[in-house]
Amino acid sequence: MLIQVCVGSSCHLKGSPEIVELLQKAVSDYHLEDEVTLAGSFCIGKCNRIGVTIQIDDDIHTGVTKEGFKEFFEENVLKKIKNEGK
């Protein structure tokens, strides 16, 4: 699974450095280092007024905030990895 976090100027101002830290910690906490590749990306082209844009494989998610990060990670990373393992 490839997770790309927008680090362009707009997302940077909306908290992408914090989101990157949360992703790194979550990947480590769940021992997903062999299943997840984290990368930075300049503008993904889906800027939102709130939050950060993240692309997971071919799916683009907008408006990711540190407050909503746990739910985002569970729904879009953990659930997807669990379903791929079946």
Backbone as JSON Lines, residues from 0, in Angstrom:
{"i":0,"aa":"M","n":[0.84,-1.17,0.0],"ca":[0.0,0.0,0.0],"c":[0.89,1.24,0.0]}
{"i":1,"aa":"L","n":[0.62,2.14,-0.92],"ca":[1.37,3.39,-1.0],"c":[0.49,4.52,-0.47]}
{"i":2,"aa":"I","n":[0.97,5.2,0.56],"ca":[0.27,6.35,1.13],"c":[1.11,7.58,0.84]}
{"i":3,"aa":"Q","n":[0.53,8.51,0.09],"ca":[1.21,9.76,-0.25],"c":[0.5,10.92,0.43]}
{"i":4,"aa":"V","n":[1.23,11.68,1.2],"ca":[0.68,12.84,1.89],"c":[1.11,14.08,1.14]}
{"i":5,"aa":"C","n":[0.14,14.92,0.82],"ca":[0.46,16.18,0.16],"c":[1.27,17.05,1.12]}
{"i":6,"aa":"V","n":[2.41,17.53,0.64],"ca":[3.25,18.43,1.44],"c":[3.4,19.77,0.72]}
{"i":7,"aa":"G","n":[2.49,20.02,-0.22],"ca":[2.48,21.31,-0.9],"c":[2.16,22.41,0.09]}
{"i":8,"aa":"S","n":[2.32,23.65,-0.32],"ca":[2.2,24.77,0.61],"c":[0.84,24.84,1.31]}
{"i":9,"aa":"S","n":[-0.24,24.59,0.6],"ca":[-1.57,24.66,1.21],"c":[-1.74,23.59,2.28]}
{"i":10,"aa":"C","n":[-1.42,22.35,1.95],"ca":[-1.56,21.26,2.93],"c":[-0.54,21.4,4.06]}
{"i":11,"aa":"H","n":[0.63,21.92,3.75],"ca":[1.63,22.15,4.8],"c":[1.06,23.1,5.86]}
{"i":12,"aa":"L","n":[0.43,24.16,5.4],"ca":[-0.16,25.13,6.33],"c":[-1.34,24.55,7.1]}
{"i":13,"aa":"K","n":[-1.98,23.53,6.53],"ca":[-3.14,22.92,7.19],"c":[-2.76,21.71,8.03]}
{"i":14,"aa":"G","n":[-1.46,21.43,8.17],"ca":[-1.04,20.4,9.12],"c":[-0.42,19.14,8.58]}
{"i":15,"aa":"S","n":[0.05,19.14,7.33],"ca":[0.63,17.9,6.81],"c":[1.82,17.39,7.62]}
{"i":16,"aa":"P","n":[2.67,18.25,8.21],"ca":[3.76,17.69,9.03],"c":[3.23,16.86,10.2]}
{"i":17,"aa":"E","n":[2.16,17.32,10.84],"ca":[1.56,16.58,11.95],"c":[0.93,15.27,11.46]}
{"i":18,"aa":"I","n":[0.29,15.3,10.3],"ca":[-0.33,14.1,9.74],"c":[0.75,13.07,9.39]}
{"i":19,"aa":"V","n":[1.87,13.53,8.86],"ca":[2.98,12.63,8.55],"c":[3.46,11.94,9.83]}
{"i":20,"aa":"E","n":[3.62,12.71,10.9],"ca":[4.05,12.14,12.18],"c":[3.04,11.11,12.69]}
{"i":21,"aa":"L","n":[1.75,11.42,12.59],"ca":[0.72,10.48,13.03],"c":[0.75,9.2,12.2]}
{"i":22,"aa":"L","n":[0.94,9.34,10.89],"ca":[1.03,8.16,10.03],"c":[2.24,7.3,10.38]}
{"i":23,"aa":"Q","n":[3.39,7.94,10.57],"ca":[4.6,7.18,10.92],"c":[4.39,6.41,12.22]}
{"i":24,"aa":"K","n":[3.79,7.06,13.21],"ca":[3.55,6.41,14.49],"c":[2.56,5.26,14.34]}
{"i":25,"aa":"A","n":[1.47,5.49,13.61],"ca":[0.44,4.45,13.45],"c":[1.0,3.24,12.7]}
{"i":26,"aa":"V","n":[1.76,3.48,11.66],"ca":[2.37,2.37,10.91],"c":[3.3,1.57,11.83]}
{"i":27,"aa":"S","n":[4.06,2.26,12.64],"ca":[4.95,1.59,13.58],"c":[4.16,0.85,14.66]}
{"i":28,"aa":"D","n":[3.16,1.5,15.25],"ca":[2.37,0.9,16.32],"c":[1.67,-0.39,15.86]}
{"i":29,"aa":"Y","n":[1.21,-0.4,14.62],"ca":[0.51,-1.58,14.08],"c":[1.45,-2.53,13.33]}
{"i":30,"aa":"H","n":[2.74,-2.25,13.35],"ca":[3.75,-3.1,12.71],"c":[3.45,-3.33,11.22]}
{"i":31,"aa":"L","n":[3.17,-2.23,10.52],"ca":[2.81,-2.3,9.1],"c":[3.95,-1.88,8.18]}
{"i":32,"aa":"E","n":[5.16,-1.82,8.7],"ca":[6.29,-1.34,7.91],"c":[6.5,-2.13,6.62]}
{"i":33,"aa":"D","n":[6.18,-3.41,6.62],"ca":[6.35,-4.23,5.42],"c":[5.18,-4.12,4.46]}
{"i":34,"aa":"E","n":[4.08,-3.53,4.89],"ca":[2.89,-3.44,4.05],"c":[2.59,-2.03,3.54]}
{"i":35,"aa":"V","n":[3.16,-1.04,4.2],"ca":[2.85,0.36,3.88],"c":[4.12,1.11,3.52]}
{"i":36,"aa":"T","n":[4.05,1.86,2.43],"ca":[5.11,2.79,2.05],"c":[4.56,4.19,2.19]}
{"i":37,"aa":"L","n":[5.24,5.02,2.98],"ca":[4.84,6.41,3.15],"c":[5.69,7.29,2.25]}
{"i":38,"aa":"A","n":[5.04,8.26,1.6],"ca":[5.77,9.17,0.73],"c":[5.11,10.54,0.8]}
{"i":39,"aa":"G","n":[5.9,11.54,0.52],"ca":[5.38,12.89,0.38],"c":[5.07,13.15,-1.08]}
{"i":40,"aa":"S","n":[4.14,14.04,-1.32],"ca":[3.77,14.4,-2.69],"c":[3.46,15.88,-2.72]}
{"i":41,"aa":"F","n":[3.89,16.52,-3.79],"ca":[3.46,17.91,-3.94],"c":[2.03,17.89,-4.41]}
{"i":42,"aa":"C","n":[1.42,19.0,-4.59],"ca":[-0.02,19.14,-4.79],"c":[-0.64,17.98,-5.57]}
{"i":43,"aa":"I","n":[-1.63,17.35,-4.95],"ca":[-2.36,16.25,-5.57],"c":[-3.51,16.8,-6.4]}
{"i":44,"aa":"G","n":[-3.8,18.1,-6.24],"ca":[-4.82,18.76,-7.05],"c":[-6.22,18.68,-6.5]}
{"i":45,"aa":"K","n":[-6.36,18.34,-5.25],"ca":[-7.68,18.24,-4.63],"c":[-7.71,19.07,-3.34]}
{"i":46,"aa":"C","n":[-7.19,20.26,-3.41],"ca":[-7.13,21.11,-2.22],"c":[-8.51,21.29,-1.61]}
{"i":47,"aa":"N","n":[-8.54,21.3,-0.31],"ca":[-9.76,21.46,0.44],"c":[-9.56,22.6,1.43]}
{"i":48,"aa":"R","n":[-10.63,23.21,1.84],"ca":[-10.49,24.34,2.76],"c":[-10.03,23.89,4.14]}
{"i":49,"aa":"I","n":[-10.3,22.65,4.49],"ca":[-9.92,22.12,5.8],"c":[-9.11,20.85,5.6]}
{"i":50,"aa":"G","n":[-8.03,20.71,6.34],"ca":[-7.29,19.45,6.36],"c":[-6.36,19.21,5.19]}
{"i":51,"aa":"V","n":[-5.8,18.03,5.21],"ca":[-4.73,17.61,4.31],"c":[-5.27,16.59,3.31]}
{"i":52,"aa":"T","n":[-4.69,16.58,2.11],"ca":[-5.05,15.6,1.09],"c":[-4.05,14.45,1.14]}
{"i":53,"aa":"I","n":[-4.62,13.23,1.14],"ca":[-3.81,12.01,1.18],"c":[-4.29,11.09,0.08]}
{"i":54,"aa":"Q","n":[-3.32,10.5,-0.64],"ca":[-3.65,9.5,-1.65],"c":[-3.18,8.14,-1.16]}
{"i":55,"aa":"I","n":[-4.12,7.18,-1.13],"ca":[-3.81,5.81,-0.75],"c":[-4.03,4.96,-2.0]}
{"i":56,"aa":"D","n":[-2.93,4.46,-2.54],"ca":[-2.96,3.78,-3.83],"c":[-3.66,4.7,-4.84]}
{"i":57,"aa":"D","n":[-4.82,4.35,-5.36],"ca":[-5.5,5.2,-6.35],"c":[-6.6,6.07,-5.75]}
{"i":58,"aa":"D","n":[-6.84,5.96,-4.45],"ca":[-7.93,6.7,-3.81],"c":[-7.41,7.98,-3.17]}
{"i":59,"aa":"I","n":[-8.11,9.08,-3.45],"ca":[-7.73,10.38,-2.89],"c":[-8.71,10.76,-1.79]}
{"i":60,"aa":"H","n":[-8.16,11.16,-0.65],"ca":[-8.95,11.56,0.51],"c":[-8.59,13.0,0.86]}
{"i":61,"aa":"T","n":[-9.59,13.83,1.02],"ca":[-9.35,15.23,1.34],"c":[-9.84,15.53,2.75]}
{"i":62,"aa":"G","n":[-9.33,16.61,3.3],"ca":[-9.82,17.09,4.59],"c":[-9.39,16.28,5.79]}
{"i":63,"aa":"V","n":[-8.25,15.59,5.7],"ca":[-7.78,14.79,6.83],"c":[-7.15,15.72,7.87]}
{"i":64,"aa":"T","n":[-7.64,15.63,9.1],"ca":[-7.13,16.46,10.19],"c":[-6.59,15.56,11.29]}
{"i":65,"aa":"K","n":[-5.81,16.15,12.19],"ca":[-5.29,15.33,13.29],"c":[-6.42,14.88,14.2]}
{"i":66,"aa":"E","n":[-7.49,15.67,14.3],"ca":[-8.63,15.29,15.13],"c":[-9.37,14.08,14.54]}
{"i":67,"aa":"G","n":[-9.41,13.98,13.23],"ca":[-10.1,12.87,12.57],"c":[-9.17,11.77,12.1]}
{"i":68,"aa":"F","n":[-7.89,11.86,12.48],"ca":[-6.9,10.93,11.95],"c":[-7.17,9.49,12.33]}
{"i":69,"aa":"K","n":[-7.5,9.22,13.59],"ca":[-7.68,7.84,14.05],"c":[-8.76,7.14,13.22]}
{"i":70,"aa":"E","n":[-9.9,7.8,13.06],"ca":[-10.99,7.22,12.26],"c":[-10.55,7.03,10.81]}
{"i":71,"aa":"F","n":[-9.87,8.03,10.25],"ca":[-9.37,7.95,8.88],"c":[-8.46,6.73,8.71]}
{"i":72,"aa":"F","n":[-7.52,6.56,9.63],"ca":[-6.54,5.47,9.54],"c":[-7.24,4.11,9.65]}
{"i":73,"aa":"E","n":[-8.15,3.99,10.6],"ca":[-8.86,2.72,10.79],"c":[-9.66,2.36,9.54]}
{"i":74,"aa":"E","n":[-10.39,3.34,8.99],"ca":[-11.26,3.08,7.83],"c":[-10.49,2.83,6.54]}
{"i":75,"aa":"N","n":[-9.45,3.61,6.31],"ca":[-8.81,3.62,5.0],"c":[-7.49,2.87,4.91]}
{"i":76,"aa":"V","n":[-6.91,2.53,6.05],"ca":[-5.66,1.77,6.03],"c":[-5.88,0.4,6.67]}
{"i":77,"aa":"L","n":[-6.25,0.38,7.94],"ca":[-6.38,-0.9,8.63],"c":[-7.43,-1.8,7.98]}
{"i":78,"aa":"K","n":[-8.59,-1.25,7.68],"ca":[-9.66,-2.05,7.08],"c":[-9.24,-2.57,5.71]}
{"i":79,"aa":"K","n":[-8.57,-1.73,4.92],"ca":[-8.14,-2.14,3.58],"c":[-7.09,-3.25,3.66]}
{"i":80,"aa":"I","n":[-6.14,-3.12,4.57],"ca":[-5.11,-4.14,4.74],"c":[-5.74,-5.46,5.21]}
{"i":81,"aa":"K","n":[-6.68,-5.35,6.14],"ca":[-7.36,-6.54,6.64],"c":[-8.13,-7.24,5.49]}
{"i":82,"aa":"N","n":[-8.81,-6.46,4.66],"ca":[-9.57,-7.03,3.54],"c":[-8.65,-7.64,2.48]}
{"i":83,"aa":"E","n":[-7.48,-7.05,2.27],"ca":[-6.53,-7.6,1.29],"c":[-5.95,-8.91,1.77]}
{"i":84,"aa":"G","n":[-5.88,-9.09,3.09],"ca":[-5.31,-10.31,3.65],"c":[-6.24,-11.52,3.57]}
{"i":85,"aa":"K","n":[-7.5,-11.28,3.22],"ca":[-8.47,-12.39,3.15],"c":[-8.32,-13.19,1.88]}
